[in-house]
Amino acid sequence: MPQRLMLLDTASLYFRAFYGLPDTIRRPDGTPVNAVRGLLDMIARLSADYHATHLVACWDDDWRPQWRVDLLPTYKAHRVAEAVPDGADIEVVPDGLQAQLPMIRHVLELAGIAIVGAARHEADDVVGTYATHAGCPVDVVTGDRDLFQVCDDERAVRVIYTARGMKNLEVITEETVVAKYKVLPQQYADYATLRGDASDGLPGVAGIGEKTAASLLLKYGTLERLLAAADDPGGGVAAPVRAKLSAAAPYLEAAPAVVRLVRNLELPTLEEAGAQLRPVTGGRRTELEQLAVDWNLGGSVRRLLAALDSLG
C-alpha cells in the first residue's frame, strides 16, 4: 500500500467529540468518556476512509506559546482561564473534558498511535513541520482554517476540514483555497493577518475585510510587498488603504510571525515516533479490550481495533 500520512490536530478533534456527544456517557465512577469515545471513532473512520498508513496525533505541548503572546498580547487571550506568571497560561477547558485528556493519551498509546508535541509550540506547528517535510501524500485533519497554509497540490498535501461536522467533511486542496478565498495557501497567513480572526484574538486591520485583503494580495503578492508599496507614494496603494495600514503598523509588524506556522521544528522522524499504523496485539490489545469494559467505551475501541486490523 502506498504510504499516506495523516496528521491530527488532536485538540480540535477532542473538543469536537466532547461537544458532539452527550457527557452523560460516563465510566462507572462518573467520569465522562464522551470525548474519548468520539475521538477513537473519528480515528477509526478517518484512517480507513482516507487510507492512512501512518498517523500522528499532533499535541499542544503549549497551546499559547509565550513568544507568540510577546509579539501579540491579544493572541488567544479570550481563551485564558487563568494567567500564570512566568508559566503557561491555563486554557478554558470544561472540567468534563479536562478529566478525559489523560485517558485519551493512555488509550492512544495502547493503540500504538503516535503522539507528538513540541515544547513552546502548538500542535499546528507540529502539523506544519511534518506536512512540509513529509515525502508522501499528507492529510491534515482539523477544524482550524489556519492550517489551510499547508495545502500543496503538487506535493499532495490537503486538509480534511471538520468544521461542518464528521458527516460533512470537506477536502481542502490548494485549488479549494483559491476558489474560496482568492488567495494561494502560501498567502493565507498574510490574508488572515489582514482580515483578522476573532477565534485567535487577531484584530486584523480595521476597515479591511476578506475581499479587500484578497484583492491586495492578488495585486502585491505578499504582505511585505504591500507594506513596501504603501510606503512608496508611487506604489499604487490607494490613500484610504494606506491610512488603514499605517494605523495598524504595530500590529502588522508583529502578527505575521504569530499567524505563520513554524515548519522547521526538530521532531522525531515518522519511524522514531512510531507513526506507522499496525494491528494491536498481545498485552496492549488485552488491556485495551479490558478498558473498553472498565471505562464504558462501548464499541469505540472495537471499531478502532478493527480499522487497525485491516492494515495487517
Secondary structure in CASP SS format (residue, H / E / C, confidence):
PFRMAT SS
TARGET T0000
AUTHOR 0000-0000-0000
METHOD secondary structure of the structure
MODEL  1
M C 1.00
P C 1.00
Q C 1.00
R C 1.00
L E 1.00
M E 1.00
L E 1.00
L E 1.00
D E 1.00
T H 1.00
A H 1.00
S H 1.00
L H 1.00
Y H 1.00
F H 1.00
R H 1.00
A H 1.00
F H 1.00
Y H 1.00
G H 1.00
L C 1.00
P C 1.00
D C 1.00
T C 1.00
I C 1.00
R E 1.00
R C 1.00
P C 1.00
D C 1.00
G C 1.00
T C 1.00
P E 1.00
V C 1.00
N H 1.00
A H 1.00
V H 1.00
R H 1.00
G H 1.00
L H 1.00
L H 1.00
D H 1.00
M H 1.00
I H 1.00
A H 1.00
R H 1.00
L H 1.00
S H 1.00
A H 1.00
D H 1.00
Y C 1.00
H C 1.00
A C 1.00
T C 1.00
H E 1.00
L E 1.00
V E 1.00
A E 1.00
C E 1.00
W C 1.00
D C 1.00
D C 1.00
D C 1.00
W C 1.00
R C 1.00
P C 1.00
Q H 1.00
W H 1.00
R H 1.00
V H 1.00
D H 1.00
L H 1.00
L C 1.00
P C 1.00
T C 1.00
Y C 1.00
K C 1.00
A H 1.00
H H 1.00
R H 1.00
V E 1.00
A E 1.00
E E 1.00
A C 1.00
V C 1.00
P C 1.00
D C 1.00
G C 1.00
A C 1.00
D C 1.00
I E 1.00
E E 1.00
V C 1.00
V C 1.00
P C 1.00
D H 1.00
G H 1.00
L H 1.00
Q H 1.00
A C 1.00
Q C 1.00
L H 1.00
P H 1.00
M H 1.00
I H 1.00
R H 1.00
H H 1.00
V H 1.00
L H 1.00
E H 1.00
L H 1.00
A C 1.00
G C 1.00
I C 1.00
A E 1.00
I E 1.00
V E 1.00
G C 1.00
A C 1.00
A C 1.00
R C 1.00
H C 1.00
E C 1.00
A H 1.00
D H 1.00
D H 1.00
V H 1.00
V H 1.00
G H 1.00
T H 1.00
Y H 1.00
A H 1.00
T H 1.00
H H 1.00
A C 1.00
G C 1.00
C C 1.00
P C 1.00
V E 1.00
D E 1.00
V E 1.00
V E 1.00
T E 1.00
G C 1.00
D C 1.00
R H 1.00
D H 1.00
L H 1.00
F H 1.00
Q H 1.00
V H 1.00
C C 1.00
D E 1.00
D C 1.00
E C 1.00
R C 1.00
A C 1.00
V E 1.00
R E 1.00
V E 1.00
I E 1.00
Y E 1.00
T C 1.00
A C 1.00
R C 1.00
G C 1.00
M H 1.00
K H 1.00
N H 1.00
L C 1.00
E E 1.00
V E 1.00
I E 1.00
T C 1.00
E H 1.00
E H 1.00
T H 1.00
V H 1.00
V H 1.00
A H 1.00
K H 1.00
Y H 1.00
K C 1.00
V C 1.00
L C 1.00
P H 1.00
Q H 1.00
Q H 1.00
Y H 1.00
A H 1.00
D H 1.00
Y H 1.00
A H 1.00
T H 1.00
L H 1.00
R H 1.00
G C 1.00
D E 1.00
A H 1.00
S H 1.00
D H 1.00
G C 1.00
L E 1.00
P C 1.00
G C 1.00
V C 1.00
A C 1.00
G C 1.00
I C 1.00
G C 1.00
E H 1.00
K H 1.00
T H 1.00
A H 1.00
A H 1.00
S H 1.00
L H 1.00
L H 1.00
L H 1.00
K H 1.00
Y H 1.00
G C 1.00
T C 1.00
L H 1.00
E H 1.00
R H 1.00
L H 1.00
L H 1.00
A H 1.00
A H 1.00
A H 1.00
D H 1.00
D C 1.00
P C 1.00
G C 1.00
G C 1.00
G C 1.00
V C 1.00
A C 1.00
A H 1.00
P H 1.00
V H 1.00
R H 1.00
A H 1.00
K H 1.00
L H 1.00
S H 1.00
A H 1.00
A C 1.00
A H 1.00
P H 1.00
Y H 1.00
L H 1.00
E H 1.00
A H 1.00
A H 1.00
P H 1.00
A H 1.00
V H 1.00
V H 1.00
R C 1.00
L C 1.00
V C 1.00
R C 1.00
N C 1.00
L C 1.00
E C 1.00
L C 1.00
P C 1.00
T C 1.00
L H 1.00
E H 1.00
E H 1.00
A H 1.00
G C 1.00
A C 1.00
Q E 1.00
L C 1.00
R C 1.00
P C 1.00
V C 1.00
T C 1.00
G H 1.00
G H 1.00
R H 1.00
R H 1.00
T H 1.00
E H 1.00
L H 1.00
E H 1.00
Q H 1.00
L H 1.00
A H 1.00
V H 1.00
D H 1.00
W C 1.00
N C 1.00
L C 1.00
G C 1.00
G C 1.00
S H 1.00
V H 1.00
R H 1.00
R H 1.00
L H 1.00
L H 1.00
A H 1.00
A H 1.00
L H 1.00
D H 1.00
S C 1.00
L C 1.00
G C 1.00
END
